[in-house]
Amino acid sequence: MASTDGTIHESGTKAGEREADPRPTGTEERAFFQIDGMHCATCEAFLESIAEGCEGVTDAAASYVTETIRITYDPDRVSKGTLCDTLSTLGYSATLRAGGSDDAPTIIGQSRRSDEPNERGIDEVLGFRYAVGVIFGTFMLLPYAVLLYPAQLSSFFGDGTLDMFASASGIGGGDGLLILPLFLVLTGVVLVFTGLPLLQGAYVSLKMRQPNTDLLVALTIVSAYVYSTIAFLLGRIDVFYDLTIVVAASVVAAIFYESLSKQRAMDRLTNLTISHVTEARRYGADGTTTMVDVHGLEPGERVLVREGERIPVDGVLAEGECTVDEAIVTGESLPVSKQAGDEVVGGAVVTNGAAVLTVSDETTSSIDRLITSVWNLQSGDHGVQRQADRLASAIIPVVVGGAVLAGLGSLLVGTGIPVAVLTALVVLLVGCPWALGLATPLSVATSIEQAVERGIVIFDETVFERLRDVDVVVFDKTGTLTTGQMDVLEADAPSDLLAIVAALEQRASHPAADAIVNTFAQRNQEGDRSRADGGVADGSDHEHAADITEFTSHATGVEGVVEDTRVLVGNLDLFAELGWSVSERIETRAAEARTAGHLPVVVGRDGRAEGIIVVGDEPRAGWDDTLTQLSDRDLEIVVLTGDDEAATDFLDSHPAVDHVFAGVPPAGKTTTIRRLQSRGQVTMVGDGTNDAPALATADLGISLGGGTALASDAADISIVDDDLAAVETTFDLADAARRRVKQNNGLALLYNGVTMPLAATGLLNPVFAMGAVVATGGLLAANSFRDLLHE
């Protein structure tokens, strides 16, 4: 049912979002920082604690989903530079986000995800670490396999086998283990340099008391290295240096691959539009203009905005009249006419005529305020803990406890401290399911890449997990369920009258007039169409212009005399006001068009209506199937729109649509999303800048590719091919990804399934352990690279 206020009463809160958003008070200010290196919920908690530990900071909210932290601070006690330096710790890199404060966002519309200056650098560092691991690993593992593996297997084939290799390799005998010091040093280099991201993640998880997969991997590679070093010092050859190298290099390689996959996905968004204006044309009293920075404008100054340009700041139209498209801010699909004295909003586009406006007291635009709203929501958008991290939280206490008990037990039976330590390390080495740290980035990377192949860009690895918990799907109407383009949908009038109407509409300033002219007249495309006021000629030089002897513009239409015939074009009210007769057939058809959400334009001549032209934006192809399929998933379908109720009747009557909220402004969309969250998890599908706060507020945001960069920035998923059917495909991918994650988590335990029984029976051997590592990694890779939707 269509409604302007709805019947939902309780405010919901986005998953992970803070209940309160404390605003700066007194002398406090707010700054936004971009943090490279955040990759999990543990990072959020750690960086918040670091920020809140700074003198002068009263609040901090971080989000690894958007790689942003918002800090409220006292500038008299701490500077932005100090905050930036403090946050740049333990591998994290902080930079002041564009604009850097709640009051002055300066780079608007440029997607954070599509063009961040530091992202490539992080990828290169990861790649370098991976390369070092591969180079050192290859250098070491070849002699390792040739010299150590046979010796380590000798216990299964008799002492003679070891003697056979001793003379060739230096293993055993008086010169035994001469090659192991080299392995000790080079493996240490790989552990510290290549494995640093893992060690960093492990440290942060310990500090925050939130065990994760980084800690699992770190426990494995450090245990293997320490065990091997102690064994070497004791003169033993059961060393696991190879395991340290292979596991560290493999997991970092998977993290690197995940990072590259995300970057390739982000690269798909570089063609998004920009809706922010950084410069304005100041209009002098003598009629001259000067280009100035928007932030240099003062209240009361005048600004000239030419046809086709975006209004830089909020203001009041000072003179003349024009038509502006405010859809990007208000969501209203039809551009509106403005007269002198009318308010205009920054971010709207002048579609006809030129605008001279007086800058309002607050020299910002509605777009800027939308940006600030999105940034506030982004930084409060806490990510959810990954399933593998939740498993790690449960497993690590058990494994570490088992290692301690095993070590104590060994001491009690009199084995001595070195052997007791080795016993404890073996339990850690075989009990930690390190492969969960490999399975997660592999699953994420391949899922992202397979989504991109289908025109769906995923920004956050938890998207699929969150998408499966969705209860309500909210669609914006204009530009999402409809094309958002004004076109002539139907014309029922004499052809000669249509040609005359097109000539008359050349002089009108309304998008419906443009649609009529584009359909029924051949515009003159030759010559210089520029005007002195900076706009574009309105078409008065058309071949019919000389035949128009009178022209009158009404609020709801136009009137004129063309070829000695009086012609009227407008709505039914205009015809009634001027006393023109309208047949019942035309009245009925006009009512039907309004009910369908379209604009009926009645045309007539010499006092009588003779036909009707229906103008509007058509529903997107496949919108019906998309809504039906989502409803079949037992999802509640809601439509939000800035249009009036008459434009939503075709949606209100659709069996798949549960609720339609009409006449909702951008702020109202955000409020409605919060109320809907009291019913469960909410996904918002939109395309425009005016949808951005709602997309950021929803538990999951999906933006269509034809939308703005801000909408993409606020969303978790972007459909780059502008295909509405891809929304349903996204849900299919989420279901398939869940099966993939479960499969990979099961395969990740293969290593432990092999090594733990061997350790329990005293048959554990470094060669068998490495075999389990290779088999586990190979199966995980093979399973991850299968097509998600063709399993």
Order of alpha helices (4+ residues) and beta strands (2+ residues): beta-beta-alpha-beta-beta-alpha-beta-alpha-alpha-alpha-alpha-alpha-alpha-alpha-beta-beta-beta-beta-beta-alpha-beta-beta-beta-beta-alpha-alpha-alpha-alpha-beta-alpha-beta-beta-alpha-alpha-beta-beta-beta-alpha-alpha-beta-beta-alpha-beta-alpha-beta-alpha-beta-alpha-beta-alpha-beta-alpha-alpha-alpha
